[in-house]
Amino acid sequence: MDQVPIPDQMAERIAALLDKAESTPYPEEADAFMGKAQELMARHAIDEAMLDAARGSHEEIEVVELTIAPPYASAKSMLLNSVASSNRCRMVVASRPNGRVLCSLVGFGTDIRHTRSLYLSLSHQAVRFMLAAPLPPGDTPRRFRHSFLLAYAHRIGERLEEADALARTEAENEQLARPAGRSVSLVMASREAKVDRALADAFPRLGTKRVSSSSGGGHASGRAAADRSSLNRPSVRGGGPSLPSG
């Protein structure tokens, strides 16, 4: 069976929803556009996995490196990790000179592409919300922003996991109506197991890393901002503010 590309109509729908989500000044509208676009992205990833299983092909697992620059590189890497995990990728971080963090993503090509594009969009949104958030009395900009980004990353991870679970449930319900081939749950579990094995082979000696938060105001503000963010791909317009120092 030949590989079936993403229909142009679906790509156009996702791009249109993205533009609307990023351009509207109303958080409720942005969230609605986000929800539909994320549903399409999640279903695309599931459909790609099911097609791959049906044709018996073996998509290769990739290892892609991304370098995150300061300031707040460790906090920003947590956002990338949240996005990667919800897209069935694994991430390994390593400190580099001048405050940079090297992030190695392990996963299937489709999932890594979704991870990279979604992270870019969310990092731009994080900057916008962070700069608009008032600094609580007695707090410092650096402590507040670091905690903001950590809380933002954690809450985004929760939202992405919820969206992915919903997409899987819908795909499973559709399959029950038209039984054919392997189950969605088994296919997705098999893919994740392959990624875990590839991670162990590429990085046999791994430890854990904890990043702490010290600003209650930044934590609360970051979670609230994550709830207002569009879980979408970056706009074709591109660009966006970068995180300030301080």
Residue pairs with C-beta under 8 A, 6 or more apart in sequence:
1 51
1 54
1 55
2 55
3 51
3 55
3 57
4 51
6 44
10 40
10 44
13 37
13 40
14 37
14 40
14 41
14 232
14 233
15 233
15 236
17 33
17 34
17 36
17 37
17 40
17 232
18 33
18 37
18 121
18 230
18 232
18 233
18 234
18 235
18 236
19 235
19 236
19 237
20 29
20 30
20 33
21 29
21 30
21 33
21 34
21 37
21 230
21 232
22 30
22 121
22 230
22 232
22 235
22 237
24 30
24 33
27 228
30 228
30 229
30 230
31 227
31 228
31 230
33 230
33 232
34 229
34 230
34 231
34 232
35 163
35 231
37 230
37 231
37 232
37 233
38 160
38 163
38 231
38 232
39 163
39 166
39 167
41 114
41 118
41 232
41 233
42 163
42 164
42 166
42 167
42 168
43 167
43 170
43 171
44 110
45 87
45 88
45 110
45 111
45 114
46 167
46 168
46 171
46 184
46 188
47 171
48 110
49 108
49 110
49 187
49 188
49 191
50 171
50 181
50 182
50 184
50 187
52 59
53 181
53 182
53 187
53 190
54 181
59 108
59 109
59 110
60 108
60 109
61 106
61 107
61 108
61 194
61 195
61 198
62 105
62 106
62 107
62 108
62 109
62 112
63 104
63 105
63 106
63 198
63 202
64 104
64 105
64 112
64 116
65 102
65 103
65 104
65 105
66 80
66 102
66 103
66 105
66 116
67 96
67 100
67 101
67 102
67 103
68 76
68 77
68 80
68 100
68 101
68 102
68 103
69 99
69 100
70 98
70 99
70 100
70 245
71 99
71 142
71 145
71 243
71 244
71 245
71 246
72 145
72 146
72 149
72 243
73 99
73 100
73 101
74 101
74 211
75 145
75 146
75 149
75 150
75 153
75 211
76 101
76 123
76 149
76 243
77 91
77 93
77 101
77 103
78 149
78 150
78 153
78 154
78 211
79 119
79 122
79 123
79 126
79 149
79 152
79 153
79 156
80 91
80 103
80 105
80 115
80 119
81 91
81 93
81 103
81 153
81 157
82 153
82 154
82 156
82 157
82 160
83 115
83 118
83 119
83 122
83 156
83 157
83 160
84 90
84 91
84 105
84 107
84 115
84 119
85 91
85 157
85 161
86 157
86 160
86 161
86 163
86 164
87 107
87 111
87 112
87 114
87 115
87 118
87 160
87 164
88 107
88 108
88 111
88 188
88 191
88 192
88 195
89 105
89 106
89 107
89 111
89 112
89 115
89 195
90 105
90 106
90 107
90 195
90 196
90 199
91 103
91 104
91 105
91 106
92 103
92 104
92 106
92 199
92 203
92 206
93 101
93 102
93 103
93 104
93 209
94 101
94 102
94 104
95 101
95 102
96 102
104 202
104 203
105 112
105 115
105 116
106 195
106 198
106 199
106 202
106 203
107 115
107 195
108 191
108 195
114 233
117 233
117 234
118 160
118 231
118 232
118 233
120 234
121 230
121 232
121 233
121 234
121 235
122 156
122 229
122 231
123 240
124 234
124 240
124 241
125 225
125 229
125 230
126 148
126 149
126 152
126 225
126 229
127 240
127 241
127 242
127 243
128 240
128 241
129 152
129 221
129 225
129 228
129 229
130 145
130 148
130 149
130 152
130 221
130 222
130 225
130 243
131 241
131 244
133 144
133 148
133 221
133 225
135 141
135 144
135 217
136 144
136 215
136 217
139 215
139 217
139 218
141 246
142 246
143 214
143 215
143 218
144 215
144 217
144 218
144 221
145 218
145 243
146 213
146 214
146 215
146 218
147 213
147 214
147 215
147 216
147 217
147 218
147 219
147 222
148 215
148 218
148 219
148 221
148 222
148 225
149 222
150 211
150 213
150 218
150 219
150 222
151 213
151 218
151 219
151 220
151 221
151 222
151 223
151 226
152 222
152 223
152 225
152 226
152 229
153 222
153 226
154 223
154 226
155 222
155 223
155 226
155 227
156 226
156 229
156 231
159 226
159 227
159 231
160 231
163 231
168 184
168 185
168 188
171 184
172 183
172 184
172 185
175 183
175 184
199 206
213 219
234 240
